[in-house]
Amino acid sequence: MDLLLTEVFPMITISLLAYYFTTYSRILTSSCIISLSYLFIKSLVYFRNNSSASRAIVVRRYIHSLIVTLLAIIPIHCIFIAFGAALFENKTETLVLSFTVSILTVLPCTFSFRINYRYFISKLLLLELYSLEELDLVVQVYSVCVCVWMSAFPILLDWDKPWQKWPIPCLAGTWIGYSCSKIISFILHSMDISRKFTHRSYSLLS
Amino acid sequence: MKSSFLFCTVPVIFVILPATGLLLFTSGFFLTRVAIEEKSNRSVPYLSNYPETDEINFEEFTRFNRVVILVIDALRYDFVKRITRDELAIDAEFKPYHNHMRTITNLIDNYPRQAKLYKFLADPPTNTMQRIKGLTTGSLPTFVDQTSNFNSPKITEDSIIHQIYRSGRKSLFVGDDTWIDLFPDTFAETYPYPSFNVRDLHTVDAGVIKHLPPFLERGDWSLLIGHFLGVDHVGHIYGPDHSSMKNKLTQLDGVINSVVNQISDDTLLVVLGDHGMTETGDHGGDTSDETDAALFLYSPNPIFPLLMPSPILNSPIISDSVSQKNIVPTISLLLGLPIPYSNLGALIPELFLNKENPLSSLSFLSRAMLTNCLQLWRCLTHYSLLTSDISSYDMEILRIKIDSITSSHQSSNFYEINNLIAFIEKCTEFLNHSEKICQSVWARFRIERMSIGFSILIFTALLQYYITTNLYQHDNIYLGDKILLYASISYVILGLLLLMSTELTYSIKIIMVSSCMVSMSFIIYRIITSRYLIYFRESVNLFSISSLVFSIISPISLFSNSFIIREDSRIEFMLQTYNLILLFKSLSIWYTQSRDKSHIITSLFNPCLLLSLMSLTRLFHACRPEQLPCDSSIFSLHLLNLAEKSFISAFLRILLSIILLIITVDLLSWKYQISNYKCYSISLTSLYVLIIIFWLTKLLPEPPIHSSLISYYYTFSPRIVYLIAIFLICISTWNLSKHNTDFSIHYSSLCLVVWLLSCLLVGDGMTSSLALLLLYQGILSKVVSYCGSLPLFFISHYFFLLCSQFYFAIGHQFTVHSIRYEAAFTGFHGDLPSFILAGFLIGINMFAPYICNICFLPLFLLTINNELKKDTSLLQISMTTWLHILCFANIQVLCTCAAAYIHRRHLMVWNVFAPRFVYESVIYYVLVVSIFVIFSIVYRASLQINVKGNLLIKRQ
């Protein structure tokens, strides 16, 4: 039941919604709706997992997470601009993209990690992970980022396809990255790597 | 490795080997030809020892007063020819392009004396511009025609259009605007339409259809040209096998039908394709699909003989396929005009046979043939005087043939059909033979040369990688390394030998291939077992992975035309990724080292500054024509242009540049304590003051002084700048080799001089960009030293990308149009002493970021506290980095070369791939030269500092 609610249900919803909203003009709206539905499902899971704790604390943390997620849109947006998105044109499109990325990366982290930037650095950059859930989260964040990064390349091609318009490839990239992360997590789970989690970091940056 | 070994191998591997490969490749890829600008004229004699020919009467040949040429771009022969069921292969279906030109096929069936369809053989390169040149001049155009003007593609050779213009008649044109570039002022009236947008199938055609009928009604012209582009565009987008092709051909068939009904009796209608297309719709190469175009001739009056004179019918003179050159002499003579001077074509005999009886027909044809032969001989002798492309042996054979033609013309009795036929056959043989010779000289890619050059480049890349990675790894020279050296030298010698010999024998090919295989397998073995790879395997982190991935991605992306067109975005994207990784790294460093809140500002701030500064470079980008819609930055405009539009923005721009210039020079002087040396600080100050004066003189109105002084008004300040700069460079080099302290002071003043010189040549607008480059390097050095040990591979690749990024950020693109010729006139007033100097100045203007980056690299490496081995010196690190950069550049050269090779029939090869290849090779040699100069300076300094004479200076 737990797996069904956290993993399978979001995937099915997303694919159904994505199928329903394939019209080009509605793609931005649909992305927002999908992101919000993801948010909704995550919130449900969050409240169910924390049902034993004090109500006030849970709600306060929930609001705190939402605020952090919304604030994270600003740096993500800036990074998109630094990578070549137009500064003044297509503001809404870029905003929708950064909103989606923020929902998919920052939001689950705020629900699971302590909301503290040091904690984020230690988990996301230095990979000081102590549980499989944390590993799943980090996999999700990285795979979404890498897929968004890679999906920028088709934009440059001169095929003149309607789906090459900014930011559709990147939006697709976020969801592809999310799906990939689920597959990777599944593989990692089935490999039973939990034994290997001795208290050491696996930093790529060292 | 030992230094003596290095001194021997490095120049061979980094200079001579790539040069050999590139020379071989370009000699096969860029066919060159010298254009003869002489125009045919009745007074130009044909043969000095044959005076009768001066009396050739061209009016005698006149058959038509008007010619309508409808060029249907990419009209392949089988688009027009009637295809029956039997001619198709078994099981094959009719294609969408079959049997839609009903007008033409019906005319041929119903009026065989008035209409005929030929296979129209194009000479490669089958590109529209080259084909138009060929169809009008009758020559074999190559991609690089050496003419007197480099800027415009205007045809300077004699052509049929020029002949009409000179005879006082009118030629009209409507269609593809390429013609207007080629003939800017010879048409009486033109309606050009842009040919750029391949996706637009109808604009050009609709324009031609609109303007043709009024032209046809007027009748005050001799030549009317209509150029349809629709078929070509359909091919490029959908390929020939598509229903749009059917619609297009049917539409054009309707046009031809209406033209046929409208033309008068003294008019010849010529419908022709300038080239064909492959099954994918491309063209440019030499397969039969590309070269076999269609040629259709029609006139309301019979033009073909009722019955061929029987002896001729069986001879090879009459043929159903016609070379594209042949249309030029034919139409010229039929209009009663002299044949264009540089025509290489032979006339189409059938059109000269329509006389009352066979004898008169044949004698008419023989006179026309003689004219043609003499004209061709005149052209070839002229050409062989200019260059040695045609061998003297071939010329001698041709001379014998023309002599026999002229002597038989003088001696034989031309009232006998057999004599006439023999004469005509002689002429045909002469024409065919010379055509073969010309084709072997001009109209072929030399695949052998290209592939040998390419294989030398691959070999070089492997050797370079090997040398670079093992540069300071061990002190013993293995036997294998010596073998490598000898192998490379022998390879060079072989390459040079091949360059000299024109034809390759089978044995040489075998030797080439086997030596290549042996040495390559050897090098690959050494690379696999080398220590560097093990080192790389051990230090897997985000930096090594990302730089490895990028150093693979960026050459591969050069195979795609869209990635070359948007290369500025691609490089910016990669550099921003590097910056982001640096940001993550510095955050994690902060976390592991201090976790102090006050320090997070520095660890976060500098990488973010890098990200935003890199985004700022977008302000300076210029646009390629393919990137439209896009606005070029105001920094790339000429100052006076900008001042005309708005004086305020010009003033603000120049103010910004002045402020940035002063701040940069003063900041760096302070940072490296240059002001300790009065000589340096005074001359640097005077340098930038003079540069500012130069900019201001451009902005201010001309002073009312004497005209001879006016030239000095613009040139005095740059000239003094050059003098002071040379003086300063000499002083600092001398100081570097004499004094054993203050390396950074002398060296940084040298760098500053180079930077100021680049500022002067780059101009006032882009100086801001160069200042941004220095600022960027300063912040980068801070970030890198904060991040601790980074792999040198990463730093080298970062610098290499930075060079390209700032190449775009000083408003250049990899196109021919973006060369700024005005840079050659800084300090000179149109009276340049030599082309070499002009090339040098333009080169600095274009490649200033590369030169500056190479110069500033040792300073950059001095400031970062790199955690390489403690016993490495500055010279070692800079040398390794430089060689890494050269390796990356060489791999880019290799890939652009391969891209040009693979895409040699691509639509965009001459707009995108070939210029990219040329630029990359030039960049490689700019890098080589600047690295050589800077290395020798640093090396001299290192000799002083370390008395033992090793390649070392201890880092300060």
Interface residues (C-beta under 8 A of the other chain):
Chain A: C78 I79 I81 A82 F83 G84 R118 I121 S122 L125 L126 W149 A152 L156 L157 D158 W159 D160 S203 L204 L205 S206
Chain B: R199 V540 N541 L542 I545 S560 N561 S562 F563 I565 R566 S569 R570 E572 F573 Q576 T577 N579 L580 F584 K585 L587 S588 W590 Y591 T592 R595 L611 S612 M614 S615
